[in-house]
Amino acid sequence: MFALVDCNNFYASCEEVFNPSLANHPVVILSNNDGCVIARSKKAKELGIKMGDPAFLYKERKEIRMLSSNFALYADMSERVMQTLESFSPEMEIYSIDEAFFHLEDSLPFEEECLRMSQKVKQWTGIPISIGVAPTKTLAKLANRSAKQNQTGVFVLTCPEKIRSLLENTAPHEIWGIGSASGEKLKVKRIYTAAQLADASDSTIQSVLGISGLRTALELRSIPCFPLEEEAAKRQSIVCSRSFAEPI
């Protein structure tokens, strides 16, 4: 069984660990040049602040705490979280600075084990996490999104009926590895939900999404196609951005 751990609002949570008073305010983390928003706390998201928004839009908002990014801190906190998680499972893939996949033994009581994991990470690092458990990595991603809406922060997606219900209420572009452009292509084939994608023929899926998309569809059918990777793939892109208060 696969589990995905995701640190909640990671950059903002790191800042709150060392300055607890920030928890009472919407927190926004800015890019290196303090030009735009790269991370938000839950309260900031509730205000409608979006990723990539220019910082000048909120300079006059006294209730919002705007902080320069501190990537050295975030990397150090990430390492502490990952080391804590390793005590639960030696088979782990660090997917990003705030996410990790790992294996859980089928014999374990999944919800109890995940709650124990969440409590230990919170106690040892101060970082809140969400955990999604499912038969494949793609389904674990979907389960993790539901976990963020649970009070416990844990969502176990193993029951076939439960999986089907979630897929029927998920659009294809919301699936890990399928973007909005691919979602539009699927609409041409009258595929509007993740359930319809899972039910589509292999040839139809491969003609639209290629072999990688077919593997994703198989994962939606609870067939594991993406194993854990010991080393995360290197990122292939980088962004350098600037923002201005007026059109240039």
N, C-alpha and C positions, 0 to 999 in steps of 0.2 A: 504494500500500500504506500502511496506517495503522500507526503505532506508538504505544504508550502507555508513557510513563516514569512510574514511581512511586517516590518516595524511600522507602527502607525505614525503618520506625519513625522517622518524620521528626523529631518533637520530641525524642525521646531521642537520636537521632543528632546533632542540633545541639548538645546539651549535651555529648556525648562528644567532639565536635571540640575544644572548649575545655577539657575535663577528661578526658583519655584514661583516667584511672584508673577512671572510671565503667563502662568496657567490661567490667570484671571482676565487676560486680554487676548484679542486676536493678534497672532504673531505672523509676521511675514519675513521670509528670508530673501535677501536680494543677491543678484549676481555679483561677480567680482568687481565690476565698476559701479555697483549700486544702481544699475540702470533699470533692471526689470525683476519681476517676481519669479523665483525659481522653486519656492516651497512655501506652504501655508499650514497653519495649525487648523484644527477642526473649526474653531470659532471664526477664523479668517475665511474659510471656505463657506461657512454659513452666511457671511456677509456678501458673498457673490464675487469675491476677489478671485481672478483667474490666473492660471500659470501664464507667464510671459507678459502680464500687464506691466506697462511702464510705471516706475516707482513714483513719478511726479503726480500721478492720479491720486495718491493717498498721503502725500506729504503733510497735508493740512488736517488729516484725520487724527485727532489727539488720542482716540481710544485704541488705535492700531500701533503695535510695537514693531518697528521696522529695523531689522538687524542685518549687518553685513555678514556674508557667508564666512564660515570658519571650517574649511574643508579638513584641516588637520584634526580638529576636534571630532568631526563626523567620522573620519576614517578610524580614529582611535576607538570611538564608541562602537562602531560597526565590528571591529575586531573583538571587542569584549563580548558583544552579543553572540557572534559566531562561535567563540570559544565556549560560551555557556551552552549553546545548542549542541556542540560536539559531545558533550557529556551524555546526551540522550541517544545519539546515533552516530557511529563512525562513518556511515555512508551518507555524505552530504555534498551538495553542489551549491556553492555560493554564486547565486545568479546575478546579484547586484549588491550595491553597498548596503541595502536594507532588505534584501530578500534571499532566501535559501530554500532549496528543495532537499528533502532527505527521505530515507526509507523508514517506515514503521513496520515492525513485525506484525503479521496478521493475527497473532495470538494475543496481542495487547488490547486492553480496553481503550480504544482510541481517544474518546472524549476525556476520560480521566487522565491519561498520559499527557494530552495536549494542555489541559488545565494546569497540570503540575509543571509543565514546561513554561507556560506563560507566567506562572507565579514566580518561578525561579529566575527567569530573565528580568522580570520587573524588580525583584528583590536585589539581584546582583548588579543590575545596570541602571535601573530606573526607567527603562524604555518599555512602553506598552507594545504588545504585538498581537497580531491576528493570525490564526492558523486554520487552513483549509485542508481537509483530508479526503482523498478520492483514489480510485484505482489507477488513474493516469495523471501525468503532470498537467495536461490541458484542463482536465476536470478539477484538479486541485486548485488551479488558478481561479476557476469559477467559484469553487467552494470558498476560497479565501475572500472573495468579494462579498459573499453572503456572511462570512464570519465577522466582517467589519460592522455589519448591521446588528449582530447579536450582542447582547449584554455580556456574555461570557467571552466573546472574541474567538470562539471556536465553532466550526461548522464541519460536520462529518457527512460526506456525500458518498455513501456506499449502497444504499437501497436503490434498486433499479427504478422504482416508481418515483422516488425523489429526484433521481438524475433526470428522468424523462420530463418531469414537471419543470425543473430548472431550465432545461434546454428549450422547452416550448415557450418560455418567457425570456429568452435571450436572443438578441439579434446577432447575425453572423459577424458583424464588424466588432462586436464586444468580445469575441473569442480571441484568446492569446494566439498571435501569429497571423491573424486575419485583419487587415486594415479596412478603412472606409472605402478605398478604391476597389478592393476585392469584393466587399459587401455589395457595391453597386453592380458588379459583374454577376454576382449570384442572383440578384433581383431579376436580371434578364432571363435567368433560368427558372424564375418563380420560386426561388429559395429565400424565404423571408425570416426564418428562425433557425436556431442551432439544431433543433430537432429535425427540421426538414433537410438540413445539411447532412446530418448523421444518416438519414434514410435514403439520401440520393445514391444513385449508382456510382460505383468507383470510376467508371469511364467519364461520367458527367463531371464529377468533382475534379478529376485530374485534368480535364480539358480546360477548366476555368482556373484552377488554383495550382496546377502542377503536382509533382510528386510530394512536395512538402505539405501542400494543402490536403492531399489524400491521407497522409499520415495524421494530420490534425483531425480529420473526420473519423479515422479509425480510433483515435484516442477518445473522441466523443462517444464511440460505441464501447468504451471501457477496454479497448485493446491497447496496451502500452506500446508505443512506437518511439518515444523519446527517452532514452536511458539517462541516468544521472551522469553528468560530466565532471570529472575530477578537476579540470581546469576550465574556467569560464572563457568563452571566446572573446577575443579582443574586439573592442568597438571599432567600427569602420568609419565613423563620422565624428565631426567636431563642429561646434557652432561658435562664431564670434559675432556678437550682436551689439548694437547701439540704439538708444532711444532718445527722442527729442520731444520737447514740449510742444513744438509747432511743426507743421508740415515743412519739409525741406525741399 
